Amino acid sequence: MPTYTVTVANLSLSLQQKSQIADAITTAHNAQTGAPRFFAQVLFFSTEEGDHFVGGCVNKAPQIYVHGLVRQGRSNDVKQALMSQMLEEIARIAGLTVEDIWIYLQDIPATQMIEFGRFLPAPGDEAEWEREMTPEKRSRLPK
């Protein structure tokens, strides 16, 4: 399951904006990787005034940072398309320029990730992995 941590500095996002950004990240991940939508989770954090520094100086400009932990095995083209799609949508939703959005993707081998009690499948093997879930767990997953 890709985990995207969105950190907001010097900016307050409404619940609607957070929901839209979470949906944009989920949509981009699904569209670019083919992984099921329920795989993507998005967490939001905000910095307090004076907690964000750039070049050793307090930053006062609004910025959004997205750190994505994703399964290893996708091409650079796929990852760059994923980041580009997220970038445009997040900037639009937040009302910022693309220069105010920073995105990092970090690959993790599927063999080093456990979710839903099992090691994750290799990219492309999600359907079989999902079928092995208990019916109760599958019924609670977002569609």
C-alpha positions in Angstrom: 0.0 0.0 0.0 1.6 3.3 -0.9 1.6 5.7 2.0 1.7 9.4 1.1 2.5 11.8 3.9 1.5 15.4 3.0 3.1 18.0 5.2 1.8 21.5 5.0 3.9 24.5 6.0 2.6 28.1 6.4 -0.8 27.1 5.0 -4.1 25.9 6.3 -6.0 23.4 4.2 -9.8 22.9 4.7 -11.2 19.4 5.1 -12.6 19.7 1.6 -9.1 20.5 0.2 -7.5 17.6 2.1 -10.2 15.3 0.8 -9.6 16.6 -2.8 -5.8 16.2 -2.4 -6.2 12.7 -1.0 -8.5 11.8 -3.9 -6.0 13.4 -6.4 -3.1 11.4 -5.0 -5.2 8.2 -5.0 -6.4 8.8 -8.5 -2.9 9.5 -9.8 -1.5 6.4 -8.1 -4.2 4.2 -9.5 -4.0 5.7 -13.0 -0.3 5.6 -13.3 0.5 2.2 -11.6 -2.7 0.2 -12.0 -2.7 -0.6 -8.3 -6.2 -0.7 -6.7 -7.5 2.6 -5.2 -7.8 1.0 -1.8 -4.1 0.5 -1.7 -3.4 4.3 -1.4 -3.4 6.0 2.0 -2.8 9.6 2.6 -1.8 11.2 5.9 -1.8 15.0 6.6 0.4 16.9 9.0 0.9 20.7 9.5 4.0 22.5 10.8 3.7 25.2 13.4 4.9 28.7 12.7 8.7 28.7 13.2 9.0 24.9 12.7 10.0 24.9 9.0 13.5 26.1 7.9 15.0 26.4 4.5 18.8 27.0 4.2 18.9 27.5 7.9 16.3 30.3 7.9 12.7 30.2 9.0 10.5 29.7 6.0 7.4 31.8 5.9 6.2 30.9 2.4 3.3 28.4 2.0 4.5 25.1 0.8 3.3 21.5 0.6 5.6 18.5 0.8 4.5 15.0 -0.3 6.6 12.0 0.7 5.4 8.8 -0.9 6.5 5.3 0.1 5.8 3.0 -2.8 6.6 -0.5 -3.8 9.7 -1.0 -5.9 9.4 -2.3 -9.4 8.0 0.6 -11.5 9.9 2.4 -14.2 11.1 5.9 -13.8 8.6 7.0 -16.5 5.7 5.7 -14.5 7.0 7.3 -11.3 7.6 10.6 -13.0 4.1 10.5 -14.6 2.7 9.8 -11.1 4.5 12.7 -9.5 3.6 15.1 -12.4 -0.1 14.2 -12.2 -0.1 14.8 -8.4 1.9 18.0 -8.7 -0.6 19.7 -11.0 -3.7 18.6 -9.1 -2.3 19.5 -5.6 -1.2 23.0 -6.8 -4.6 23.6 -8.3 -6.5 22.4 -5.2 -4.3 24.3 -2.8 -4.1 27.5 -4.9 -0.3 27.4 -5.0 2.2 27.4 -7.8 3.9 24.1 -8.8 7.1 25.7 -7.4 5.5 25.5 -3.9 4.9 21.8 -4.1 7.8 19.3 -3.4 7.2 15.6 -4.0 9.5 12.7 -3.1 8.9 9.0 -4.0 10.8 6.3 -2.1 10.9 2.8 -3.4 10.6 -0.1 -0.9 10.8 -3.8 -2.0 7.4 -5.5 -1.5 9.3 -8.1 0.6 9.9 -5.4 3.2 6.3 -4.3 3.6 3.5 -6.0 5.5 -0.1 -4.8 5.1 -3.3 -6.6 6.1 -1.2 -9.1 7.8 0.8 -10.3 4.8 3.8 -9.3 2.7 2.8 -7.2 -0.2 2.6 -8.7 -3.7 4.9 -7.6 -6.5 3.4 -4.9 -8.8 0.8 -6.5 -11.0 -0.1 -9.3 -8.6 -2.5 -7.3 -6.5 -5.7 -9.1 -7.6 -4.6 -12.5 -6.5 -3.3 -11.0 -3.2 -6.6 -9.2 -2.6 -8.6 -12.5 -3.3 -6.6 -14.1 -0.4 -8.0 -11.6 2.1 -10.8 -12.6 4.4 -14.3 -11.7 3.0 -14.8 -9.5 6.1 -11.7 -7.4 5.3 -12.5 -7.2 1.6 -16.1 -6.0 2.4 -14.7 -3.1 4.4 -12.3 -1.8 1.7 -13.2 1.3 -0.2 -14.3 0.6 -3.7 
